[in-house]
Amino acid sequence: MAIIQAGIATLPQVFLPYAVTSTGQTVYESVSQNGIKFLAGGSP
């Protein structure tokens, strides 16, 4: 939490996993550029 308070990193950078997507981006990069995309539900 100290690095967040110091302004070195943001909360999502610290708490999102450092997983890499199929495009080679980290999860953080993908979410920060594209927002969180939820799956659309089908018709009931």
mmCIF file of the N, C-alpha and C atoms, coordinates in Angstrom:
data_MODEL
# 
_entry.id   MODEL 
# 
loop_
_atom_site.group_PDB 
_atom_site.id 
_atom_site.type_symbol 
_atom_site.label_atom_id 
_atom_site.label_alt_id 
_atom_site.label_comp_id 
_atom_site.label_asym_id 
_atom_site.label_entity_id 
_atom_site.label_seq_id 
_atom_site.pdbx_PDB_ins_code 
_atom_site.Cartn_x 
_atom_site.Cartn_y 
_atom_site.Cartn_z 
_atom_site.occupancy 
_atom_site.B_iso_or_equiv 
_atom_site.pdbx_formal_charge 
_atom_site.auth_seq_id 
_atom_site.auth_comp_id 
_atom_site.auth_asym_id 
_atom_site.auth_atom_id 
_atom_site.pdbx_PDB_model_num 
ATOM 1   N N  . MET A 1 1  ? 0.804   -1.182  0.000   1.00 0.00 ? 1  MET A N  1 
ATOM 2   C CA . MET A 1 1  ? 0.000   0.000   0.000   1.00 0.00 ? 1  MET A CA 1 
ATOM 3   C C  . MET A 1 1  ? 0.855   1.257   0.000   1.00 0.00 ? 1  MET A C  1 
ATOM 4   N N  . ALA A 1 2  ? 2.068   1.155   0.476   1.00 0.00 ? 2  ALA A N  1 
ATOM 5   C CA . ALA A 1 2  ? 2.935   2.329   0.525   1.00 0.00 ? 2  ALA A CA 1 
ATOM 6   C C  . ALA A 1 2  ? 3.265   2.837   -0.873  1.00 0.00 ? 2  ALA A C  1 
ATOM 7   N N  . ILE A 1 3  ? 3.426   1.927   -1.843  1.00 0.00 ? 3  ILE A N  1 
ATOM 8   C CA . ILE A 1 3  ? 3.748   2.401   -3.196  1.00 0.00 ? 3  ILE A CA 1 
ATOM 9   C C  . ILE A 1 3  ? 2.557   3.109   -3.835  1.00 0.00 ? 3  ILE A C  1 
ATOM 10  N N  . ILE A 1 4  ? 1.354   2.759   -3.413  1.00 0.00 ? 4  ILE A N  1 
ATOM 11  C CA . ILE A 1 4  ? 0.160   3.470   -3.895  1.00 0.00 ? 4  ILE A CA 1 
ATOM 12  C C  . ILE A 1 4  ? 0.125   4.862   -3.279  1.00 0.00 ? 4  ILE A C  1 
ATOM 13  N N  . GLN A 1 5  ? 0.346   4.939   -1.974  1.00 0.00 ? 5  GLN A N  1 
ATOM 14  C CA . GLN A 1 5  ? 0.345   6.234   -1.289  1.00 0.00 ? 5  GLN A CA 1 
ATOM 15  C C  . GLN A 1 5  ? 1.460   7.133   -1.798  1.00 0.00 ? 5  GLN A C  1 
ATOM 16  N N  . ALA A 1 6  ? 2.589   6.552   -2.192  1.00 0.00 ? 6  ALA A N  1 
ATOM 17  C CA . ALA A 1 6  ? 3.705   7.341   -2.706  1.00 0.00 ? 6  ALA A CA 1 
ATOM 18  C C  . ALA A 1 6  ? 3.490   7.769   -4.153  1.00 0.00 ? 6  ALA A C  1 
ATOM 19  N N  . GLY A 1 7  ? 2.458   7.230   -4.807  1.00 0.00 ? 7  GLY A N  1 
ATOM 20  C CA . GLY A 1 7  ? 2.173   7.601   -6.180  1.00 0.00 ? 7  GLY A CA 1 
ATOM 21  C C  . GLY A 1 7  ? 3.009   6.868   -7.208  1.00 0.00 ? 7  GLY A C  1 
ATOM 22  N N  . ILE A 1 8  ? 3.691   5.819   -6.783  1.00 0.00 ? 8  ILE A N  1 
ATOM 23  C CA . ILE A 1 8  ? 4.535   5.049   -7.693  1.00 0.00 ? 8  ILE A CA 1 
ATOM 24  C C  . ILE A 1 8  ? 3.697   4.114   -8.548  1.00 0.00 ? 8  ILE A C  1 
ATOM 25  N N  . ALA A 1 9  ? 2.625   3.610   -7.990  1.00 0.00 ? 9  ALA A N  1 
ATOM 26  C CA . ALA A 1 9  ? 1.745   2.684   -8.709  1.00 0.00 ? 9  ALA A CA 1 
ATOM 27  C C  . ALA A 1 9  ? 0.304   2.981   -8.328  1.00 0.00 ? 9  ALA A C  1 
ATOM 28  N N  . THR A 1 10 ? -0.600  2.546   -9.197  1.00 0.00 ? 10 THR A N  1 
ATOM 29  C CA . THR A 1 10 ? -2.023  2.705   -8.909  1.00 0.00 ? 10 THR A CA 1 
ATOM 30  C C  . THR A 1 10 ? -2.571  1.419   -8.298  1.00 0.00 ? 10 THR A C  1 
ATOM 31  N N  . LEU A 1 11 ? -3.753  1.509   -7.723  1.00 0.00 ? 11 LEU A N  1 
ATOM 32  C CA . LEU A 1 11 ? -4.371  0.349   -7.098  1.00 0.00 ? 11 LEU A CA 1 
ATOM 33  C C  . LEU A 1 11 ? -4.526  -0.818  -8.080  1.00 0.00 ? 11 LEU A C  1 
ATOM 34  N N  . PRO A 1 12 ? -5.040  -0.587  -9.292  1.00 0.00 ? 12 PRO A N  1 
ATOM 35  C CA . PRO A 1 12 ? -5.151  -1.714  -10.232 1.00 0.00 ? 12 PRO A CA 1 
ATOM 36  C C  . PRO A 1 12 ? -3.800  -2.325  -10.613 1.00 0.00 ? 12 PRO A C  1 
ATOM 37  N N  . GLN A 1 13 ? -2.769  -1.514  -10.743 1.00 0.00 ? 13 GLN A N  1 
ATOM 38  C CA . GLN A 1 13 ? -1.445  -2.047  -11.067 1.00 0.00 ? 13 GLN A CA 1 
ATOM 39  C C  . GLN A 1 13 ? -0.959  -3.001  -9.990  1.00 0.00 ? 13 GLN A C  1 
ATOM 40  N N  . VAL A 1 14 ? -1.261  -2.695  -8.749  1.00 0.00 ? 14 VAL A N  1 
ATOM 41  C CA . VAL A 1 14 ? -0.788  -3.519  -7.643  1.00 0.00 ? 14 VAL A CA 1 
ATOM 42  C C  . VAL A 1 14 ? -1.627  -4.778  -7.490  1.00 0.00 ? 14 VAL A C  1 
ATOM 43  N N  . PHE A 1 15 ? -2.939  -4.649  -7.624  1.00 0.00 ? 15 PHE A N  1 
ATOM 44  C CA . PHE A 1 15 ? -3.808  -5.764  -7.283  1.00 0.00 ? 15 PHE A CA 1 
ATOM 45  C C  . PHE A 1 15 ? -4.253  -6.618  -8.466  1.00 0.00 ? 15 PHE A C  1 
ATOM 46  N N  . LEU A 1 16 ? -4.140  -6.141  -9.699  1.00 0.00 ? 16 LEU A N  1 
ATOM 47  C CA . LEU A 1 16 ? -4.458  -7.014  -10.827 1.00 0.00 ? 16 LEU A CA 1 
ATOM 48  C C  . LEU A 1 16 ? -3.302  -7.995  -11.023 1.00 0.00 ? 16 LEU A C  1 
ATOM 49  N N  . PRO A 1 17 ? -3.616  -9.217  -11.347 1.00 0.00 ? 17 PRO A N  1 
ATOM 50  C CA . PRO A 1 17 ? -2.539  -10.185 -11.564 1.00 0.00 ? 17 PRO A CA 1 
ATOM 51  C C  . PRO A 1 17 ? -1.697  -9.799  -12.780 1.00 0.00 ? 17 PRO A C  1 
ATOM 52  N N  . TYR A 1 18 ? -0.482  -10.251 -12.781 1.00 0.00 ? 18 TYR A N  1 
ATOM 53  C CA . TYR A 1 18 ? 0.414   -9.954  -13.891 1.00 0.00 ? 18 TYR A CA 1 
ATOM 54  C C  . TYR A 1 18 ? 0.292   -11.019 -14.969 1.00 0.00 ? 18 TYR A C  1 
ATOM 55  N N  . ALA A 1 19 ? -0.915  -11.438 -15.224 1.00 0.00 ? 19 ALA A N  1 
ATOM 56  C CA . ALA A 1 19 ? -1.195  -12.416 -16.270 1.00 0.00 ? 19 ALA A CA 1 
ATOM 57  C C  . ALA A 1 19 ? -1.100  -11.722 -17.618 1.00 0.00 ? 19 ALA A C  1 
ATOM 58  N N  . VAL A 1 20 ? -0.763  -12.485 -18.624 1.00 0.00 ? 20 VAL A N  1 
ATOM 59  C CA . VAL A 1 20 ? -0.628  -11.949 -19.978 1.00 0.00 ? 20 VAL A CA 1 
ATOM 60  C C  . VAL A 1 20 ? -1.778  -12.483 -20.823 1.00 0.00 ? 20 VAL A C  1 
ATOM 61  N N  . THR A 1 21 ? -2.389  -11.596 -21.590 1.00 0.00 ? 21 THR A N  1 
ATOM 62  C CA . THR A 1 21 ? -3.491  -11.984 -22.462 1.00 0.00 ? 21 THR A CA 1 
ATOM 63  C C  . THR A 1 21 ? -2.949  -12.621 -23.739 1.00 0.00 ? 21 THR A C  1 
ATOM 64  N N  . SER A 1 22 ? -3.857  -13.102 -24.581 1.00 0.00 ? 22 SER A N  1 
ATOM 65  C CA . SER A 1 22 ? -3.439  -13.740 -25.837 1.00 0.00 ? 22 SER A CA 1 
ATOM 66  C C  . SER A 1 22 ? -2.767  -12.764 -26.793 1.00 0.00 ? 22 SER A C  1 
ATOM 67  N N  . THR A 1 23 ? -2.959  -11.443 -26.561 1.00 0.00 ? 23 THR A N  1 
ATOM 68  C CA . THR A 1 23 ? -2.325  -10.439 -27.422 1.00 0.00 ? 23 THR A CA 1 
ATOM 69  C C  . THR A 1 23 ? -0.946  -10.032 -26.927 1.00 0.00 ? 23 THR A C  1 
ATOM 70  N N  . GLY A 1 24 ? -0.548  -10.582 -25.774 1.00 0.00 ? 24 GLY A N  1 
ATOM 71  C CA . GLY A 1 24 ? 0.759   -10.252 -25.220 1.00 0.00 ? 24 GLY A CA 1 
ATOM 72  C C  . GLY A 1 24 ? 0.730   -9.096  -24.234 1.00 0.00 ? 24 GLY A C  1 
ATOM 73  N N  . GLN A 1 25 ? -0.439  -8.507  -24.009 1.00 0.00 ? 25 GLN A N  1 
ATOM 74  C CA . GLN A 1 25 ? -0.565  -7.432  -23.034 1.00 0.00 ? 25 GLN A CA 1 
ATOM 75  C C  . GLN A 1 25 ? -0.796  -8.035  -21.655 1.00 0.00 ? 25 GLN A C  1 
ATOM 76  N N  . THR A 1 26 ? -0.420  -7.266  -20.638 1.00 0.00 ? 26 THR A N  1 
ATOM 77  C CA . THR A 1 26 ? -0.777  -7.710  -19.298 1.00 0.00 ? 26 THR A CA 1 
ATOM 78  C C  . THR A 1 26 ? -2.261  -7.419  -19.085 1.00 0.00 ? 26 THR A C  1 
ATOM 79  N N  . VAL A 1 27 ? -2.850  -8.046  -18.077 1.00 0.00 ? 27 VAL A N  1 
ATOM 80  C CA . VAL A 1 27 ? -4.261  -7.802  -17.763 1.00 0.00 ? 27 VAL A CA 1 
ATOM 81  C C  . VAL A 1 27 ? -4.449  -6.319  -17.450 1.00 0.00 ? 27 VAL A C  1 
ATOM 82  N N  . TYR A 1 28 ? -3.526  -5.728  -16.715 1.00 0.00 ? 28 TYR A N  1 
ATOM 83  C CA . TYR A 1 28 ? -3.622  -4.299  -16.389 1.00 0.00 ? 28 TYR A CA 1 
ATOM 84  C C  . TYR A 1 28 ? -3.667  -3.451  -17.648 1.00 0.00 ? 28 TYR A C  1 
ATOM 85  N N  . GLU A 1 29 ? -2.763  -3.700  -18.586 1.00 0.00 ? 29 GLU A N  1 
ATOM 86  C CA . GLU A 1 29 ? -2.740  -2.914  -19.823 1.00 0.00 ? 29 GLU A CA 1 
ATOM 87  C C  . GLU A 1 29 ? -4.049  -3.049  -20.589 1.00 0.00 ? 29 GLU A C  1 
ATOM 88  N N  . SER A 1 30 ? -4.554  -4.263  -20.677 1.00 0.00 ? 30 SER A N  1 
ATOM 89  C CA . SER A 1 30 ? -5.795  -4.510  -21.401 1.00 0.00 ? 30 SER A CA 1 
ATOM 90  C C  . SER A 1 30 ? -6.976  -3.783  -20.760 1.00 0.00 ? 30 SER A C  1 
ATOM 91  N N  . VAL A 1 31 ? -7.098  -3.870  -19.448 1.00 0.00 ? 31 VAL A N  1 
ATOM 92  C CA . VAL A 1 31 ? -8.208  -3.220  -18.756 1.00 0.00 ? 31 VAL A CA 1 
ATOM 93  C C  . VAL A 1 31 ? -8.065  -1.701  -18.819 1.00 0.00 ? 31 VAL A C  1 
ATOM 94  N N  . SER A 1 32 ? -6.851  -1.192  -18.675 1.00 0.00 ? 32 SER A N  1 
ATOM 95  C CA . SER A 1 32 ? -6.679  0.260   -18.677 1.00 0.00 ? 32 SER A CA 1 
ATOM 96  C C  . SER A 1 32 ? -6.939  0.860   -20.063 1.00 0.00 ? 32 SER A C  1 
ATOM 97  N N  . GLN A 1 33 ? -6.669  0.118   -21.128 1.00 0.00 ? 33 GLN A N  1 
ATOM 98  C CA . GLN A 1 33 ? -6.902  0.624   -22.479 1.00 0.00 ? 33 GLN A CA 1 
ATOM 99  C C  . GLN A 1 33 ? -8.323  0.389   -22.967 1.00 0.00 ? 33 GLN A C  1 
ATOM 100 N N  . ASN A 1 34 ? -8.909  -0.742  -22.594 1.00 0.00 ? 34 ASN A N  1 
ATOM 101 C CA . ASN A 1 34 ? -10.197 -1.130  -23.155 1.00 0.00 ? 34 ASN A CA 1 
ATOM 102 C C  . ASN A 1 34 ? -11.346 -1.098  -22.158 1.00 0.00 ? 34 ASN A C  1 
ATOM 103 N N  . GLY A 1 35 ? -11.061 -0.906  -20.897 1.00 0.00 ? 35 GLY A N  1 
ATOM 104 C CA . GLY A 1 35 ? -12.100 -1.004  -19.882 1.00 0.00 ? 35 GLY A CA 1 
ATOM 105 C C  . GLY A 1 35 ? -12.420 -2.467  -19.633 1.00 0.00 ? 35 GLY A C  1 
ATOM 106 N N  . ILE A 1 36 ? -13.273 -2.702  -18.696 1.00 0.00 ? 36 ILE A N  1 
ATOM 107 C CA . ILE A 1 36 ? -13.657 -4.075  -18.378 1.00 0.00 ? 36 ILE A CA 1 
ATOM 108 C C  . ILE A 1 36 ? -14.847 -4.438  -19.260 1.00 0.00 ? 36 ILE A C  1 
ATOM 109 N N  . LYS A 1 37 ? -14.679 -5.448  -20.061 1.00 0.00 ? 37 LYS A N  1 
ATOM 110 C CA . LYS A 1 37 ? -15.741 -5.898  -20.949 1.00 0.00 ? 37 LYS A CA 1 
ATOM 111 C C  . LYS A 1 37 ? -16.412 -7.105  -20.308 1.00 0.00 ? 37 LYS A C  1 
ATOM 112 N N  . PHE A 1 38 ? -17.693 -6.993  -20.051 1.00 0.00 ? 38 PHE A N  1 
ATOM 113 C CA . PHE A 1 38 ? -18.449 -8.110  -19.488 1.00 0.00 ? 38 PHE A CA 1 
ATOM 114 C C  . PHE A 1 38 ? -19.105 -8.892  -20.612 1.00 0.00 ? 38 PHE A C  1 
ATOM 115 N N  . LEU A 1 39 ? -19.282 -10.159 -20.376 1.00 0.00 ? 39 LEU A N  1 
ATOM 116 C CA . LEU A 1 39 ? -19.964 -10.989 -21.365 1.00 0.00 ? 39 LEU A CA 1 
ATOM 117 C C  . LEU A 1 39 ? -21.425 -10.576 -21.434 1.00 0.00 ? 39 LEU A C  1 
ATOM 118 N N  . ALA A 1 40 ? -21.912 -10.450 -22.643 1.00 0.00 ? 40 ALA A N  1 
ATOM 119 C CA . ALA A 1 40 ? -23.318 -10.099 -22.810 1.00 0.00 ? 40 ALA A CA 1 
ATOM 120 C C  . ALA A 1 40 ? -24.169 -11.357 -22.632 1.00 0.00 ? 40 ALA A C  1 
ATOM 121 N N  . GLY A 1 41 ? -25.256 -11.196 -21.957 1.00 0.00 ? 41 GLY A N  1 
ATOM 122 C CA . GLY A 1 41 ? -26.162 -12.323 -21.770 1.00 0.00 ? 41 GLY A CA 1 
ATOM 123 C C  . GLY A 1 41 ? -26.996 -12.561 -23.014 1.00 0.00 ? 41 GLY A C  1 
ATOM 124 N N  . GLY A 1 42 ? -27.359 -13.784 -23.241 1.00 0.00 ? 42 GLY A N  1 
ATOM 125 C CA . GLY A 1 42 ? -28.205 -14.131 -24.365 1.00 0.00 ? 42 GLY A CA 1 
ATOM 126 C C  . GLY A 1 42 ? -29.654 -13.792 -24.073 1.00 0.00 ? 42 GLY A C  1 
ATOM 127 N N  . SER A 1 43 ? -30.486 -13.968 -25.031 1.00 0.00 ? 43 SER A N  1 
ATOM 128 C CA . SER A 1 43 ? -31.907 -13.721 -24.833 1.00 0.00 ? 43 SER A CA 1 
ATOM 129 C C  . SER A 1 43 ? -32.491 -14.807 -23.928 1.00 0.00 ? 43 SER A C  1 
ATOM 130 N N  . PRO A 1 44 ? -33.365 -14.409 -22.999 1.00 0.00 ? 44 PRO A N  1 
ATOM 131 C CA . PRO A 1 44 ? -33.954 -15.427 -22.098 1.00 0.00 ? 44 PRO A CA 1 
ATOM 132 C C  . PRO A 1 44 ? -34.931 -16.330 -22.812 1.00 0.00 ? 44 PRO A C  1 
# 
